[in-house]
Amino acid sequence: MNEDPRCCGSGTCIIDTEDRCWCGQQWNGDKMCHAPPTLADGPDRSDVEEPQCPSCGSHSCTLTGLGQAVGWVRRWLACVAVLGLLAPLAAGAAILAEPDARAVRQVIEAQLDAFAADDAERAFSYASSSIRARFSDADNFMATVRDGYPMVMRPAAVSYFQAQTIGGAKGTVSQPVQLRDRAGCLWRATYLLERKAGAGRRINGCVVRTDSAKSWT
């Protein structure tokens, strides 16, 4: 996997489709940088120490209230996904056997169907225990997906690439999926699924990027 040239080197850069990193920086074509402050930002607060983000060390993560909680969860999800995608480089990966791959696709399809039906509780039921704990309830989960990942709400078409296991047969599964939204744009969503005792696989993260590759099922 090629390293994103926009990454600052920390290994934790999560960059969206508009070249914005979750730490608040913006790619300017040459490097990542923070937008300059403007008078519209409010009164002078140079004498006030801004809280530092414990993940990226930036002082620009200033969401408050519910927005802060949702923002932290979204950043956590992105970190989980990126770490999962890097794991095969260190631990090795293997193609998932077809019966297991079919079961993984069924979980993702079921959640996509729930999103399309606006069924928050059912969509939330396919999330892993750790994600459920961080979102607290189905409504917060649905609101975050609707706001940050609209392409998964009602995709016009879905295609699956080969799923891989990370860390053995009982480890995490990485399942790349190509989505075509209603406007005809293509997206690559890489789902991470973990095994839950007595409940099969549950979705433990997803990272979405623009895509132009030919799909196959």
N, C-alpha and C positions, 0 to 999 in steps of 0.2 A: 504494500500500500504506500503511495507517495505521500510525503509529509506536506501539509498545506503550507505554502510559502507565506501565508498571512499570519501564521502562528508566531507569537513572540518568543517561543522557545521554552515556555514554561510547561508545555504539555497539557495545559488545561484550557486552551483557547476553544471556545464554542462559538462558531461564526455562522450567522444566519444568511439567508439568501440576499440580504441587502448589505453584506459586508460589515455587519455590526457584531462585535464580540459581546458576550453577556456581561463582561466587566465594565462596559460603557464606552469602550473605544471604537473608532470607526476607521476602516481601511481607506487611505487617501490615494491609493494607487502606487504608493511607495513604501508605506509603513503604517502600523497601527498608531493612532493618536487620539487624545481626548479633544472634543470640541471646545473652542475657547469660550469662556464665560461671557454672558451678555448682561446688560443692565436689566433686562426683563427677568433675570433670574432672581431678583429681589434685592434687599438691602445688603450692604457690605457685611460679610460674616468672616472676615479674615482673622478675627480674634477668636473664632469658635472652632474647636477641633472637631472635624467631621468624623463620624464612625467609620472604621476601616472594615472592609469586607474580609472576613476570615478566610475565604476561599482564594480570592485573587489578589488581595492586598490593596485593592483600589479604594479610593474615597468617593467613588462616583455611584456606588450601589446605594441609593438613598430612598428606595421605596418604603412606604409606611403602611401600617394596618394590614388589611387583607391583601392589598397589592404586594406588600413585602412577603407575606407568607406564600402567595401564589408564585411570586418571582423566584423565591428560593427553591421551591419545588421544581419549577421548570428548569432552573440551572442544575439542580441535582439530577434530574432525568437526563439532561444532555451529557453531564459528566459520566453517568452510568453507561450511556450508550457509547461514548467515545472510548472509555476504558475497555468496554466489551469488545469494540472493534479492534483495539490494539492488542488484546490478549492473545489472539491466535499467533501473532508474530513471536511471542515469548513462549507460549505453551504448546503451540501446534494445534491444528484443527483437522477435523475429519468430516467427510460428507455424512450427513444424517441418513440413516436407513429409511427407505420409502414409507413403511408403516408409521414410523415416528414423525417423519416429515409431513405426512398427511394429517396427523393429529395436531401438529403445530399450526398448519395452515387453517385447520378448522377453528382453532382458538382465535386467530387473527380475524378470520372471516366473521366469526360470531360477534366479535367486538365491533367490527366495521358495520355489521347489520344493526347492532344496537345504537351506534352513533347515528346512522341514517334514520332510525326510528325515534331519535331523541329520547332513548331509554337510558337515562343516566345510571340507574341502579344496575341494570344488566351489563352495561359497558364497564362499570366499575368492578363488577364481579370477576372480570377476566384479568384484573391487575394483581400483581404480586402483593404479598402481605406487607412488605416494606413500603411500597408505593401507597397502598391503602392507608397505612399508618400516617404517612406524611400529608396526604390530602385530607384526612379526617372523614370526609363524606363524599358522596357521589356528586353532589351539586358543584362543589369546588373543583372536582376532577373534570366534570363536563365543561365547566366555564373555562378552565385552563386549556383544554383541548380545542374548544371552539375558537378561543382567542388566538392561541399560538400555533395550532395545527389544523387550519380549516380544510386543507386538502384531504384529510382522512375522514371528514364528516360525511360526505356523500360523493365519493369518487365515481367518475363515469366508467372507469375500467381499472382492473387490478390484475397484475401479473406477478408470479412468484419465481424467484431464482432459487438455486440450490441452497438448502439450509445446511449449516455446519455446527458441529458440537465443539465446545470450548472446554477443555479439561475433562475429557472422557464422556462416556455415554450418559452419565448422570449429572453432567455439568450444564452450563449455560448453552442455549442454542441461539445462534445468530441467523436470522431469517431476513434476507433482503427482499423487498417488495417494491415493484414499480406501480405508481399510482398516476392515473391521468385525471386531472380535475375537470370540472364542467366547462372551463375555458379552453381546454385542450393542452394545458401545460403538463409536462411530465415531471414527476418527483420520485426520488429514491428514498424509501423509508426502510431503515434497518432496525428490525425488532429484536430485542433480547428477551428470551423466555427462560424462566427457571422452573424446576420441577417442584410441585407442591404435593406433599404426602396426601394420597387419597383423592387428589383433584387434577392430576395431570399437570400440564404446563400452564404457567401464568406469565403475563407480560410484565417484564421488569425494567423496561426502558425502550425508547425509540428515538432515533435521530433521523431528521429529514433534510435532504438536499435536493437541489434541482437536478434533473437527469435528462439525458438525450439518448441513452443507450437503447438498442433494440431489445425488446422484452421477449421472454420465453417462459413457458409454464412447465 
